[in-house]
Amino acid sequence: MRIKSVALTGAAALAFVVPGQAILAQAAPKTVAAAKPAPVSALVKAVDIPYQTFTLKNGLRVVVHTDRKAPVVAVSVWYDVGSKHEPKGKTGFAHLFEHLMFNGSENAPGDFFAPLKSVGATDYNGTTYFDRTNYFETVPTAALDRALFLESDRMGYLLGAVTQGVLDEQRGVVQNEKRQGDNQPYGLTQYKVLSGLFPEGHPYAHSTIGSMADLDQASLETVKDWFRSHYGPNNAVLVLAGDIDVATAKPLVEKYFGAIQPGPKSVLPTVTIPTLPAPVNEVMKDRVAAVMISRNWAVPGLNDPETASLVVAGSVLGGLASSRLDNILVKQEKLAVQVSASDRPFSQVGMFNMTAIVRPGVDPAVVSKRMDEILADFLKNGPTADEVQRAVTRFVSGRVQGLESVGGFGGKAVALAEGTLYSNDPGKYKKQLEGIAAQTPATVKAAANKWLSRPAYTLTVVPGARDAYEEAKVPPRADVPAAPEQAPKGTRGALPDVGQVKPLSFPAVQRSRLANGIELIYAQRTAVPVTQIATSFDAGIAADVPGKLGTQRMVQAMLDEGTTHRNTIAIAEEQERLGATIGSSASNDRTVVGLDVPSINLAPALDLYADILRNPAFPDPELARVKAQTLAGIKQELTSPQGLAGRVLPPLVYGPTSPYAKAQGAGDPTAVAAMTREQLVAFQQAWLRPDKAKIFVTSDRPLAEVKAALDRVFGDWKGTGTAGVKSFTAGQPSAPKIVLVNRPDSPQSMILAGAPTALKGVDDLLLQNTANDALGGSFLSRINTDIRENKHWSYGVRGGFQTSEFAAPYVMSAPVQADKTGPSIDALRTDVAEFLTTKPMDQVEYDRAITGAIRSLSGNFETSGAVLSAMQTNDLYRRPDDYYATITQRYQAMTLSELNKSIQTALNPKNFVWVVVGDAKTVKPQLDTLGLPVEVIEPSAIVATAPAAQ
């Protein structure tokens, strides 16, 4: 089953899942007829984003989409400049400038996030890639004037605010962003693949992050010249989507952007799709637990008609749960523990990739040979009609769900902006969907043969000490003082006021019960024709078996590996035909099995969903394979900075006997290796049973219809045997100390710190969490501002109460450059101590936290997924169903002294225990100066000494 919470390959473009598909001849005691899904055409028809356009005299193209479901507007500005526009010696400039444009403009100096947060903006960020730079935020309708002022000011009035101090600050942040990516397992592969696929000087031959050397050499004048050359209005697209119409938008856009003078138009670089003269095979070493084989081709970009065929080819080969690579390499022959294939189309080129993580003990040459043979068979015979149909349905249904949001990383504003910028057509998204839906076995086979029969670039990553790479030789920059605050020039008037923000209209939550007593918690959401279901069991990590950690997770992984009615192949294929996604997740307190499906396919999807929940077979052949995959995943956790820190901290902060101390990755490898079918059945019967379940639903379909559908498949479900019981015996947390996990060759150190508190999730921590907004809960928090913005030692630092039903320790996360590990801990200790004593939350921070929290409510709950999550959280922490409907009054009643007292009472700065994952030879001398005991352990010792939680 797809498990949401674990990554196997770190920075590699792969997510660790325990796949649920095979071509094994697995017998099933019974069979059921596959339900007939709705035609793909019906799903495509559901995707519609009406829009209107206009263009200012200065060349700014504007697209407006009206969506009145919430009183918010997504503002998305896309610039036609990305890393492909960077000449030699200026790699990373586009991304560096993305950061610089968040540091204030002439009439709105200071951090760009401050005025956005104060208006209640949500989904606000910026990104850079090969083809573009974009900035986006979703704001209350009443704050649209302010958002447009800010975006226009950094478009037309930026350079006066870009000082040497700002440049040095953000250069340091970007270099730590690069270190953070490079520090992951397989984190250096992107550089090798790009330089292997494309010749030197090709616009797509270097990474967006750039090189350390080029970033170091960026002068103030060169970055200003870069801005003048690329960031004019005639080089941009502005999309407004949400509670707005073109009659309202046009005068506003003219008011704020109309006076900006056009600049040079970005010149589309000349791009060829290179064909290698012969296959290229390279090997690199990395501190990884498993060999990775990555096969790559340069292919056409997104405007080429063959791209749709290649997208489907990638899905059939390695994207679907029932893909060829999964079926053969993972399930049937058990040569790999993880596989993938996909086409990534960019504006002018695409990159097609096939990847396999080799099962430990298997000869990589055998896997490489089988990858070639599987591809050769695909090119010879093509996909089946059923494979194409499943791939198309999966793609289209995913797009339907993704377009519920007006903004963010993938909402409707993104679809309109991409089409406008890359294809001069805001409606390109519809043509892309129609192109995907029109695919046939013949079109997919033809495109695959044309492009994937060419020589490939193959990179094999093998375990071993990393080779030296050029960027690591660049000495770290000297520390510089923080950039001084600047006064607004005021040439465009004051920052616009925010009007009256409409209050949150949280959907009415209704409760009912199925015939067997399972409680149903429901909210209707009609923005998209989708039903989302979360069956939540009172289990979670706290229910894992003492001495056999990993049992709970293994049950999750095995649920869709076969039932008494369907084998694992049938389960995977049926999901794909229906456009459904069935997956699981686990928190400390709950195990959740979810279903997302187009509502038109709800009835047949529920048949499948209920079969998985009620009748899991835990077949031994699949169990053996899933255990091997899990063990490989555990080995990979022990090479990941986050994986290592996440295993070490829970027993220290909760105490080794606490049930929450069981949160140690994918479990105990010894226990996993010895796990039996009988153990899994016993856990499932004790914990994943109707009397421990609640079903949460958001749907466009009415409650009566949803309840009847659920009653049909669950109404007669009864538990077997005795229900499990949790024991919440309090553990004894560790005394303050530092545990250093030695990870050689790490350019960064991962710092994870935790302090126990007496708080519990059921206490309702609204006061403490609101106070923490200023300490560690937002981008503008004390610890992030200090370590990232002022000292530029990190890409990002955060802290907060890690809330469970019966515990809420305070946890901080800080990946920092290796040579600043000790000073970073010292700075964090000072920041926390001062916040709790001499420098508590001040009036500015209070106003920002309260105002931002109230104004952001509508944006926070724009989507069905957000509402579904809130319903579950409210139930877990025993809050009323109208908790968020009434939360504004609670925020308005809070006082500054009340907030400070709440967090000062809850948190003792002297109680932190620190886990550091880094290169001991570099880091330990720094830690020895901090006045705390320092224990050094090797990754191999972590699983060997894991305590047995109760």
BATORPA-58209 format. One record per residue (C-alpha): residue in one letter; x, y, z. Coordinates in steps of 0.25 Angstrom, whole numbers, padded with zeros to 4 digits, always signed. Example, Ala and Ser with C-alpha at 12.3 -4.5 7.8 and 13.67 -1.06 7.14 Angstrom:
% residues 2
a+0049-0018+0031s+0055-0004+0029
% end
This chain:
% residues 950
m+0000+0000+0000r+0005+0014-0003i+0010+0020+0010k+0011+0035+0011s+0021+0037+0021v+0035+0031+0017a+0045+0034+0006l+0055+0024+0002t+0064+0032-0008g+0065+0045-0002a+0068+0056-0013a+0066+0046-0024a+0053+0048-0032l+0047+0036-0025a+0037+0034-0013f+0038+0021-0005v+0026+0014-0006v+0023-0001-0004p+0016-0003-0017g+0004-0011-0018q+0004-0018-0032a+0010-0030-0039i+0009-0040-0050l+0010-0051-0041a+0001-0063-0043q-0004-0061-0029a-0017-0069-0026a-0029-0063-0020p-0039-0071-0013k-0050-0063-0020t-0051-0053-0032v-0060-0041-0034a-0064-0035-0047a-0056-0022-0049a-0066-0010-0048k-0068-0002-0061p-0062+0012-0059a-0068+0025-0064p-0062+0028-0078v-0049+0037-0078s-0057+0047-0086a-0066+0050-0074l-0054+0053-0065v-0048+0062-0076k-0061+0070-0077a-0060+0072-0062v-0048+0080-0064d-0051+0094-0068i-0045+0108-0064p-0052+0119-0071y-0043+0131-0073q-0042+0145-0079t-0030+0152-0083f-0024+0166-0086t-0011+0172-0088l-0006+0186-0083k+0001+0196-0092n+0015+0192-0085g+0013+0177-0090l+0008+0171-0077r-0001+0159-0080v-0012+0157-0070v-0021+0145-0069v-0034+0146-0060h-0042+0134-0055t-0054+0135-0046d-0056+0125-0035r-0066+0130-0023k-0065+0118-0014a-0056+0125-0004p-0053+0140-0002v-0039+0139-0007v-0031+0142-0019a-0019+0135-0024v-0008+0145-0029s+0002+0138-0038v+0013+0145-0046w+0022+0137-0055y+0034+0143-0062d+0040+0138-0075v+0054+0135-0068g+0060+0122-0063s+0073+0115-0062k+0073+0112-0077h+0075+0127-0079e+0088+0128-0071p+0101+0129-0079k+0114+0122-0074g+0119+0128-0061k+0105+0132-0056t+0099+0119-0053g+0089+0120-0041f+0086+0135-0044a+0071+0133-0047h+0069+0126-0034l+0078+0135-0026f+0069+0147-0031e+0057+0139-0027h+0062+0140-0013l+0066+0155-0015m+0052+0159-0019f+0047+0154-0006n+0056+0164+0002g+0048+0176+0000s+0046+0187-0011e+0048+0202-0011n+0034+0205-0006a+0032+0193+0002p+0046+0190+0009g+0049+0178+0018d+0044+0164+0017f+0033+0162+0007f+0027+0151+0015a+0024+0161+0026p+0013+0169+0019l+0008+0156+0013k+0006+0149+0026s-0001+0161+0032v-0012+0161+0022g-0014+0146+0024a-0007+0141+0011t-0007+0126+0009d+0001+0118-0001y+0011+0129-0003n+0025+0125-0008g+0034+0126-0021t+0041+0116-0029t+0051+0116-0041y+0053+0105-0051f+0059+0103-0065d+0048+0112-0072r+0043+0122-0062t+0043+0129-0049n+0029+0130-0042y+0024+0137-0029f+0010+0134-0023e+0001+0136-0012t-0014+0134-0009v-0019+0146-0001p-0033+0150+0005t-0041+0158-0006a-0040+0170+0003a-0025+0170+0002l-0023+0169-0013d-0019+0183-0014r-0007+0181-0004a-0003+0168-0012l-0003+0176-0025f+0005+0187-0019l+0015+0178-0014e+0016+0170-0027s+0017+0182-0035d+0027+0189-0026r+0037+0178-0027m+0035+0177-0042g+0037+0192-0045y+0044+0198-0033l+0053+0187-0027l+0068+0191-0030g+0069+0202-0020a+0066+0192-0009v+0077+0182-0014t+0089+0185-0006q+0102+0178-0004g+0097+0173+0010v+0084+0167+0004l+0092+0160-0007d+0102+0154+0003e+0090+0150+0012q+0083+0143+0001r+0095+0137-0006g+0098+0130+0007v+0084+0125+0008v+0084+0119-0006q+0097+0113-0004n+0091+0106+0008e+0079+0102+0000k+0089+0095-0009r+0097+0088+0002q+0084+0083+0008g+0080+0077-0006d+0094+0071-0008n+0094+0065+0006q+0083+0055+0003p+0086+0041-0002y+0087+0042-0017g+0087+0057-0016l+0098+0059-0026t+0092+0051-0037q+0085+0063-0044y+0098+0070-0048k+0103+0057-0054v+0090+0054-0062l+0089+0068-0067s+0103+0069-0072g+0102+0055-0077l+0090+0057-0086f+0093+0071-0091p+0106+0076-0097e+0114+0087-0090g+0107+0101-0092h+0093+0095-0095p+0083+0103-0088y+0078+0091-0080a+0092+0086-0077h+0093+0092-0063s+0084+0091-0050t+0076+0103-0046i+0083+0104-0033g+0096+0107-0040s+0110+0105-0035m+0116+0110-0022a+0127+0117-0030d+0118+0125-0039l+0109+0129-0027d+0122+0134-0020q+0126+0142-0032a+0112+0149-0033s+0115+0164-0031l+0104+0175-0028e+0105+0181-0042t+0104+0167-0049v+0092+0163-0042k+0085+0177-0044d+0088+0176-0059w+0082+0162-0059f+0069+0168-0053r+0069+0179-0063s+0070+0169-0074h+0059+0160-0070y+0048+0165-0060g+0040+0175-0068p+0025+0175-0070n+0026+0171-0084n+0034+0158-0079a+0023+0154-0069v+0009+0148-0068l+0000+0152-0057v-0011+0142-0053l-0023+0146-0043a-0031+0134-0040g-0042+0133-0029d-0052+0144-0024i-0049+0154-0035d-0055+0157-0049v-0049+0164-0061a-0057+0177-0059t-0051+0178-0045a-0037+0173-0048k-0034+0182-0060p-0034+0196-0053l-0026+0190-0041v-0015+0184-0050e-0015+0197-0058k-0013+0205-0045y-0002+0197-0040f+0006+0192-0052g+0002+0201-0063a+0013+0211-0060i+0024+0201-0060q+0033+0203-0073p+0035+0191-0081g+0049+0185-0082p+0057+0176-0091k+0049+0163-0095s+0056+0150-0091v+0061+0143-0104l+0057+0129-0105p+0070+0121-0105t+0073+0112-0117v+0070+0098-0112t+0073+0085-0119i+0069+0072-0114p+0082+0065-0114t+0084+0050-0118l+0096+0043-0112p+0105+0037-0122a+0106+0024-0114p+0101+0019-0100v+0108+0026-0088n+0110+0019-0075e+0116+0026-0063v+0118+0021-0049m+0118+0030-0036k+0120+0027-0022d+0111+0032-0011r+0108+0028+0004v+0095+0021+0000a+0090+0007+0004a+0086+0002-0009v+0091+0003-0024m+0082+0012-0032i+0082+0011-0048s+0077+0023-0055r+0074+0022-0070n+0072+0036-0077w+0068+0042-0090a+0066+0056-0096v+0052+0057-0102p+0043+0067-0108g+0037+0078-0099l+0023+0081-0095n+0018+0087-0108d+0022+0075-0116p+0010+0066-0119e+0018+0054-0116t+0020+0058-0102a+0006+0053-0098s+0010+0039-0103l+0023+0040-0096v+0016+0043-0083v+0007+0031-0084a+0019+0023-0088g+0026+0027-0075s+0013+0024-0067v+0012+0010-0073l+0026+0007-0072g+0028+0011-0057g+0018+0021-0053l+0006+0013-0050a+0005+0004-0038s+0003-0007-0048s+0015-0003-0057r+0024-0012-0065l+0036-0009-0057d+0028-0011-0044n+0022-0024-0048i+0034-0030-0053l+0046-0025-0046v+0040-0023-0032k+0029-0033-0031q+0032-0044-0040e+0047-0045-0041k+0050-0038-0028l+0062-0031-0034a+0059-0017-0029v+0052-0011-0017q+0047+0002-0024v+0045+0006-0039s+0040+0018-0046a+0039+0023-0060s+0034+0037-0065d+0034+0048-0075r+0037+0062-0070p+0033+0072-0081f+0039+0086-0080s+0037+0097-0089q+0047+0094-0100v+0052+0080-0096g+0047+0068-0088m+0055+0058-0080f+0051+0043-0079n+0056+0035-0068m+0055+0020-0064t+0061+0017-0050a+0063+0005-0041i+0068+0003-0027v+0075-0010-0027r+0071-0020-0016p+0083-0022-0007g+0090-0034-0011v+0086-0034-0026d+0096-0032-0037p+0093-0018-0042a+0097-0023-0056v+0086-0033-0056v+0076-0022-0053s+0082-0013-0063k+0080-0024-0074r+0066-0026-0070m+0063-0011-0071d+0068-0012-0085e+0060-0024-0088i+0047-0019-0082l+0048-0006-0090a+0052-0014-0103d+0039-0022-0101f+0031-0009-0099l+0037-0003-0112k+0034-0016-0120n+0020-0018-0115g+0015-0005-0109p+0005-0004-0098t-0008-0011-0097a-0021-0003-0099d-0024-0006-0084e-0010+0000-0079v-0013+0013-0087q-0027+0014-0082r-0022+0013-0068a-0010+0022-0070v-0019+0033-0076t-0030+0031-0065r-0020+0033-0054f-0014+0045-0060v-0027+0052-0063s-0033+0049-0049g-0021+0054-0042r-0022+0067-0050v-0037+0069-0046q-0033+0068-0031g-0021+0077-0033l-0030+0088-0039e-0038+0090-0026s-0029+0101-0021v-0028+0114-0028g-0013+0116-0025g-0001+0110-0019f+0008+0101-0025g-0002+0094-0034g-0015+0100-0035k-0023+0107-0046a-0014+0120-0046v-0002+0111-0049a-0010+0104-0061l-0013+0117-0067a+0000+0123-0065e+0008+0111-0071g-0001+0111-0083t+0001+0126-0085l+0016+0127-0083y+0020+0114-0090s+0010+0113-0101n+0003+0127-0102d-0010+0120-0099p-0016+0120-0085g-0025+0109-0089k-0013+0100-0092y-0017+0091-0080k-0030+0086-0087k-0022+0083-0100q-0012+0075-0091l-0023+0067-0085e-0030+0064-0098g-0016+0060-0104i-0014+0050-0092a-0028+0045-0094a-0027+0043-0109q-0015+0033-0107t-0015+0019-0113p-0006+0008-0112a-0001+0011-0126t+0002+0026-0123v+0010+0022-0110k+0018+0011-0117a+0021+0021-0129a+0027+0032-0120a+0034+0022-0110n+0041+0016-0122k+0045+0029-0128w+0051+0035-0115l+0054+0023-0106s+0062+0014-0116r+0073+0025-0116p+0085+0023-0108a+0083+0026-0093y+0091+0033-0082t+0092+0023-0071l+0097+0027-0057t+0099+0016-0047v+0101+0021-0032v+0108+0011-0024p+0111+0011-0009g+0124+0017-0005a+0131+0030+0000r+0127+0041-0009d+0137+0046-0019a+0141+0061-0017y+0133+0070-0025e+0137+0084-0030e+0127+0092-0021a+0132+0086-0008k+0145+0093-0011v+0140+0107-0010p+0143+0113+0003p+0131+0118+0011r+0128+0132+0010a+0132+0141+0022d+0121+0145+0031v+0115+0159+0028p+0106+0168+0037a+0091+0167+0034a+0086+0177+0024p+0082+0190+0030e+0067+0193+0030q+0063+0203+0019a+0052+0214+0019p+0041+0213+0008k+0044+0223-0003g+0029+0226-0003t+0029+0230-0018r+0016+0221-0020g+0009+0225-0007a+0007+0217+0005l+0005+0202+0005p-0010+0200+0003d-0019+0197+0014v-0027+0184+0016g-0042+0185+0015q-0051+0177+0023v-0047+0162+0022k-0059+0153+0021p-0060+0142+0032l-0057+0128+0030s-0069+0120+0025f-0065+0106+0030p-0074+0095+0024a-0085+0090+0033v-0080+0076+0039q-0091+0066+0040r-0090+0053+0048s-0097+0040+0046r-0095+0025+0048l-0094+0013+0039a-0103+0001+0042n-0092-0006+0050g-0089+0007+0059i-0077+0013+0051e-0078+0028+0053l-0078+0036+0040i-0073+0050+0040y-0077+0058+0027a-0075+0071+0021q-0081+0075+0007r-0071+0081-0003t-0076+0084-0017a-0064+0091-0024v-0059+0078-0031p-0067+0065-0033v-0058+0057-0024t-0060+0049-0011q-0049+0048-0001i-0051+0037+0010a-0042+0035+0022t-0045+0023+0031s-0037+0026+0044f-0034+0015+0053d-0030+0017+0068a-0017+0011+0066g-0005+0018+0060i+0010+0017+0064a+0006+0016+0079a-0001+0003+0076d+0012-0003+0070v+0016-0016+0076p+0027-0015+0087g+0039-0022+0083k+0034-0024+0069l+0034-0009+0064g+0030-0008+0050t+0018-0017+0051q+0008-0006+0050r+0015-0001+0037m+0016-0014+0031v+0001-0016+0033q-0001-0003+0025a+0008-0008+0014m+0001-0021+0013l-0013-0017+0012d-0014-0016-0003e-0004-0027-0006g-0016-0037-0007t-0030-0039-0001t-0039-0052+0000h-0045-0047-0013r-0034-0040-0021n-0020-0042-0023t-0010-0030-0023i-0010-0029-0038a-0025-0027-0038i-0025-0017-0027a-0015-0008-0034e-0021-0009-0048e-0035-0006-0042q-0031+0006-0035e-0025+0012-0048r-0037+0009-0056l-0046+0016-0046g-0036+0028-0045a-0036+0025-0030t-0025+0026-0020i-0024+0017-0008g-0013+0019+0002s-0010+0019+0017s-0003+0028+0027a+0000+0027+0042s+0002+0038+0052n+0006+0035+0067d-0009+0032+0070r-0016+0028+0058t-0015+0019+0046v-0023+0024+0034v-0027+0018+0021g-0031+0027+0011l-0039+0027-0003d-0039+0039-0013v-0048+0036-0025p-0056+0044-0035s-0070+0043-0030i-0075+0038-0042n-0067+0025-0039l-0070+0025-0024a-0079+0012-0023p-0069+0003-0030a-0057+0009-0023l-0064+0006-0010d-0065-0008-0013l-0050-0009-0015y-0047+0000-0003a-0056-0008+0006d-0050-0021+0001i-0036-0016+0005l-0040-0012+0019r-0049-0024+0022n-0042-0035+0015p-0027-0034+0015a-0020-0047+0012f-0006-0044+0016p-0001-0054+0006d+0013-0060+0009p+0019-0058-0004e+0016-0043-0004l+0020-0042+0010a+0034-0048+0007r+0036-0037-0003v+0030-0026+0005k+0039-0029+0016a+0051-0029+0007q+0047-0015+0002t+0044-0010+0016l+0058-0015+0021a+0064-0008+0009g+0057+0005+0013i+0062+0004+0027k+0076+0003+0022q+0073+0016+0014e+0068+0023+0026l+0082+0020+0032t+0088+0028+0021s+0079+0040+0021p+0081+0052+0031q+0066+0053+0034g+0064+0038+0035l+0076+0037+0045a+0071+0049+0053g+0057+0044+0053r+0060+0030+0059v+0069+0036+0070l+0061+0047+0076p+0047+0041+0080p+0053+0031+0091l+0061+0043+0096v+0049+0053+0097y+0038+0044+0100g+0046+0034+0109p+0049+0020+0104t+0037+0014+0110s+0027+0024+0104p+0018+0018+0093y+0022+0030+0085a+0036+0026+0086k+0032+0015+0076a+0033+0026+0065q+0046+0020+0059g+0045+0020+0044a+0041+0007+0038g+0044-0001+0050d+0054-0011+0056p+0060-0018+0044t+0062-0031+0053a+0047-0031+0056v+0043-0028+0042a+0052-0039+0036a+0045-0049+0046m+0031-0044+0044t+0020-0054+0041r+0007-0054+0034e+0000-0058+0047q+0006-0046+0054l+0000-0037+0044v-0013-0043+0044a-0013-0042+0060f-0010-0027+0059q-0020-0024+0048q-0031-0032+0056a-0028-0024+0069w-0026-0010+0063l-0032-0009+0049r-0046-0012+0053p-0060-0005+0052d-0061-0002+0067k-0048+0005+0066a-0052+0013+0053k-0058+0026+0050i-0060+0030+0035f-0058+0044+0031v-0063+0049+0017t-0063+0061+0009s-0071+0060-0004d-0079+0067-0014r-0090+0056-0012p-0100+0058-0001l-0099+0052+0012a-0111+0042+0010e-0105+0037-0003v-0091+0035+0003k-0096+0028+0016a-0104+0019+0008a-0092+0015-0001l-0084+0013+0012d-0094+0005+0019r-0095-0004+0007v-0080-0008+0008f-0078-0006+0023g-0091-0007+0030d-0090-0022+0034w-0075-0021+0037k-0072-0027+0051g-0059-0028+0058t-0052-0042+0061g-0046-0045+0074t-0041-0035+0085a-0039-0021+0082g-0025-0015+0085v-0022-0006+0097k-0012+0005+0098s-0004+0008+0110f+0001+0022+0112t+0011+0020+0123a+0019+0033+0124g+0033+0031+0120q+0046+0038+0126p+0052+0047+0116s+0067+0049+0114a+0075+0059+0122p+0080+0070+0113k+0091+0065+0104i+0096+0065+0090v+0096+0052+0082l+0105+0053+0070v+0102+0043+0059n+0114+0042+0050r+0111+0044+0035p+0125+0046+0028d+0126+0056+0016s+0113+0063+0020p+0114+0078+0015q+0102+0081+0025s+0099+0076+0039m+0084+0073+0042i+0081+0078+0056l+0068+0073+0062a+0065+0077+0077g+0054+0073+0086a+0049+0078+0100p+0038+0070+0107t+0026+0078+0112a+0014+0075+0121l+0005+0078+0110k-0005+0069+0102g-0012+0070+0089v-0025+0069+0097d-0022+0081+0105d-0024+0090+0092l-0011+0097+0090l-0017+0109+0082l-0010+0119+0092q+0003+0113+0091n+0003+0111+0076t-0001+0125+0074a+0011+0130+0083n+0020+0120+0076d+0017+0128+0063a+0028+0138+0067l+0038+0127+0073g+0038+0116+0062g+0025+0115+0055s+0026+0124+0043f+0037+0129+0033l+0038+0142+0041s+0040+0134+0054r+0052+0138+0063i+0060+0125+0060n+0058+0125+0045t+0061+0140+0044d+0074+0138+0053i+0080+0126+0046r+0075+0128+0032e+0073+0142+0029n+0083+0149+0039k+0094+0138+0039h+0090+0131+0026w+0095+0118+0032s+0083+0110+0028y+0072+0109+0017g+0061+0109+0027v+0059+0107+0042r+0046+0103+0049g+0041+0100+0063g+0028+0096+0069f+0020+0087+0078q+0019+0073+0072t+0005+0070+0076s+0000+0056+0079e-0013+0052+0087f-0005+0051+0100a+0008+0058+0098a+0013+0071+0092p+0029+0073+0092y+0035+0085+0086v+0044+0081+0074m+0053+0089+0066s+0059+0086+0052a+0071+0093+0047p+0080+0088+0035v+0092+0096+0036q+0105+0097+0029a+0115+0088+0035d+0125+0098+0040k+0114+0106+0047t+0108+0094+0055g+0113+0098+0069p+0110+0113+0067s+0096+0110+0062i+0093+0102+0074d+0098+0113+0083a+0090+0123+0075l+0077+0114+0076r+0079+0113+0091t+0080+0128+0092d+0068+0131+0084v+0059+0121+0091a+0064+0126+0105e+0062+0141+0102f+0048+0138+0096l+0044+0132+0109t+0051+0142+0118t+0056+0155+0114k+0051+0157+0100p+0037+0151+0099m+0027+0153+0088d+0026+0168+0085q+0014+0176+0080v+0018+0175+0065e+0019+0160+0066y+0006+0159+0074d-0001+0167+0064r+0005+0160+0052a+0001+0146+0058i-0013+0150+0062t-0017+0157+0050g-0010+0147+0040a-0017+0136+0047i-0031+0142+0046r-0029+0147+0032s-0023+0134+0026l-0034+0125+0031s-0042+0125+0018g-0029+0122+0010n-0025+0111+0019f-0038+0103+0017e-0040+0106+0002t-0039+0091-0001s-0046+0078+0002g-0033+0072+0007a-0031+0083+0017v-0045+0082+0022l-0044+0067+0023s-0031+0068+0031a-0037+0078+0041m-0049+0069+0043q-0040+0058+0048t-0031+0067+0056n-0043+0073+0063d-0048+0059+0066l-0035+0054+0071y-0033+0065+0081r-0047+0065+0085r-0051+0079+0080p-0065+0083+0075d-0068+0081+0061d-0070+0096+0060y-0056+0099+0065y-0051+0107+0053a-0064+0113+0051t-0063+0120+0065i-0048+0121+0065t-0047+0136+0061q-0054+0140+0074r-0043+0133+0082y-0032+0140+0074q-0038+0153+0076a-0039+0151+0091m-0024+0147+0093t-0015+0157+0100l+0000+0159+0098s+0003+0156+0113e-0006+0143+0112l+0001+0138+0100n+0015+0140+0106k+0011+0134+0119s+0005+0121+0112i+0018+0118+0105q+0027+0122+0117t+0019+0113+0126a+0020+0101+0116l+0034+0102+0111n+0047+0101+0119p+0059+0105+0110k+0069+0097+0119n+0061+0083+0116f+0066+0082+0101v+0073+0069+0096w+0080+0071+0083v+0082+0061+0072v+0093+0065+0061v+0095+0057+0049g+0108+0061+0042d+0123+0059+0040a+0128+0056+0054k+0143+0060+0050t+0137+0074+0047v+0126+0075+0056k+0130+0069+0070p+0141+0080+0073q+0130+0090+0072l+0120+0083+0080d+0130+0081+0091t+0130+0096+0094l+0115+0096+0097g+0116+0091+0112l+0107+0079+0109p+0111+0064+0109v+0114+0059+0095e+0111+0045+0091v+0116+0040+0077i+0110+0028+0071e+0110+0022+0057p+0098+0020+0049s+0099+0005+0050a+0098+0006+0065i+0084+0012+0065v+0076+0000+0061a+0085-0009+0069t+0082-0001+0082a+0067+0003+0079p+0060+0003+0092a+0047-0005+0093a+0036+0004+0096q+0023-0001+0103
% end
